Amino acid sequence: MNPRRKKRLTLVVALIGGVAAVASLLLYALNSNINLFYTPSEIVNGKTDTGIKPTVGQRIRVGGMVTEGSLKRDPQSLHVEFAVHDANGGEILVTYDDLLPDLFREGQGIVAQGILTGEGKLEASEVLAKHDENYMPPEVAEAMGKNHQKLDYGDKQKGGSR
C-alpha cells in the first residue's frame, strides 16, 4: 500500500471513530433525559409487549385515573398523596409537594411526571390534569382503552348550584 492510500485510510478510520464516539456520548447524555410513559399496570407488571418494568430511580411519566377516596393532603404543607389506577387493575401511589392544578380532582385522568422511588410509588415533580370533561391526555385515553367510561358530574361539580 502506498503512503497516500495509507494516509487516506487512516483519515477515514479516524473520522468514522470520531463520529461513533460523538454519537455514543450524545445517546448517553440523552438517555438520562428520556421520560418513558407507563400506565400503573405496566409499572406493576411490566410492559405487555416486552415485559420490561421501570427501575427504582428512573424518571418516568405515568397516566391514569385518580382513585376515588385516595387523596390525602397534609394540612401543614403542600404535600399530597393519591393513588392512580387504570382499566387493567394496576394502581400506584403518587406523592407531590407542590400546588395541584385547579382542575385536579378524584376520578379524573391525570399525567404525573417524576421519579419512581419504590415498588409502586412515584415522587412527582409535575402533575397535569385534563382541561375539560371531554378531554383526556392521548396516552391515558389509549391506556384506558375501551373500558374507560365518561364521568357523570352532578350539579355541584358543574357549578349549577350558584
C-alpha positions in Angstrom: 0.0 0.0 0.0 1.4 3.3 -1.0 1.8 6.2 1.6 -1.0 8.2 0.1 -3.6 5.4 0.4 -2.4 4.6 3.9 -2.9 8.3 4.9 -6.4 8.3 3.4 -7.3 5.1 5.1 -6.1 6.4 8.5 -8.1 9.6 8.0 -11.3 7.7 7.1 -10.9 5.3 10.1 -10.3 8.3 12.4 -13.4 10.1 11.0 -15.6 7.1 11.5 -14.3 6.6 15.0 -14.9 10.2 15.9 -18.5 10.1 14.6 -19.1 6.9 16.5 -17.7 8.5 19.7 -19.8 11.6 19.4 -23.0 9.6 18.7 -22.3 7.4 21.7 -21.7 10.4 24.0 -24.9 12.1 22.7 -27.0 9.0 23.3 -25.6 8.6 26.8 -26.4 12.2 27.6 -29.9 12.0 26.3 -30.6 8.7 28.0 -30.9 10.4 31.4 -33.4 12.9 30.0 -35.8 10.5 28.3 -39.2 10.2 30.1 -40.9 7.0 29.2 -44.7 6.7 29.5 -46.2 3.9 31.7 -49.6 3.0 32.9 -50.0 1.9 36.6 -50.4 -1.8 35.5 -47.2 -1.5 33.4 -45.3 -0.3 36.4 -46.6 -3.2 38.5 -46.5 -6.0 35.9 -44.2 -4.7 33.2 -44.9 -3.6 29.6 -47.2 -6.0 27.8 -45.0 -6.4 24.7 -41.6 -6.5 26.3 -42.2 -7.3 29.9 -39.8 -4.5 30.9 -40.6 -2.8 34.3 -39.2 0.6 35.2 -36.4 0.6 37.8 -36.3 2.5 41.0 -34.8 5.9 40.5 -35.9 6.0 36.8 -37.6 9.2 35.6 -41.0 8.3 34.1 -44.4 9.6 33.2 -47.5 7.8 34.4 -51.0 8.3 33.3 -54.3 7.1 34.7 -57.4 8.0 36.7 -57.1 9.3 40.3 -58.7 6.7 42.6 -61.8 7.9 44.4 -61.1 8.4 48.2 -57.3 8.1 47.9 -56.4 11.8 48.1 -54.6 12.7 51.3 -53.5 16.3 52.0 -51.1 17.4 54.7 -52.7 20.4 56.4 -49.3 21.9 57.3 -47.8 21.9 53.9 -48.5 21.4 50.2 -47.7 17.7 50.4 -50.4 15.4 48.8 -50.6 11.7 48.2 -53.1 10.0 45.9 -53.5 6.7 44.0 -53.6 6.4 40.3 -55.2 3.4 38.6 -56.0 2.2 35.1 -58.5 -0.2 33.5 -56.2 -3.2 33.8 -56.3 -3.1 37.6 -52.9 -1.6 38.3 -52.5 1.1 41.0 -49.6 3.2 42.2 -49.2 5.8 44.9 -48.1 9.3 43.8 -46.7 11.9 46.2 -46.4 15.5 45.2 -45.1 18.6 47.1 -46.4 21.5 45.1 -49.7 23.1 44.1 -52.0 20.7 42.2 -53.7 22.0 39.0 -57.1 23.8 39.6 -58.9 21.1 37.7 -57.4 18.2 39.7 -59.9 16.0 41.5 -60.6 12.4 42.2 -62.0 10.3 39.4 -60.4 12.1 36.6 -57.5 11.5 34.2 -54.0 12.8 35.0 -50.4 12.5 33.8 -47.7 12.7 36.5 -44.0 13.0 35.7 -41.4 12.1 38.3 -39.0 9.5 39.7 -40.0 6.0 40.7 -39.0 5.8 44.4 -40.1 2.3 45.3 -42.4 -0.6 44.2 -45.5 1.2 43.0 -44.5 4.6 44.4 -43.8 7.7 42.3 -42.5 11.1 43.6 -43.9 13.5 41.1 -42.3 16.7 40.0 -45.2 17.7 37.8 -48.9 16.8 37.7 -51.1 17.6 34.7 -54.9 17.4 34.7 -57.3 17.4 31.8 -58.8 20.8 30.9 -62.5 19.9 30.5 -64.8 16.9 30.8 -64.3 15.8 27.2 -60.5 15.8 27.1 -58.2 13.1 28.2 -54.5 13.0 27.6 -53.9 10.8 24.5 -51.6 8.4 26.4 -54.2 8.0 29.1 -57.0 7.5 26.7 -55.1 4.8 24.8 -54.0 3.1 28.1 -57.6 3.1 29.4 -58.8 1.6 26.2 -62.4 0.6 25.7 -63.0 0.2 29.5 -62.9 3.9 30.1 -66.3 5.5 30.8 -67.0 9.2 30.8 -67.7 10.5 34.3 -71.2 11.9 35.1 -70.9 15.1 37.1 -73.7 16.3 39.3 -74.9 19.9 39.5 -72.5 20.7 42.4 -69.4 19.7 40.3 -70.7 21.5 37.2 -71.3 24.7 39.2 -75.0 24.6 38.7 -75.9 25.5 42.4 -74.9 29.1 42.5 
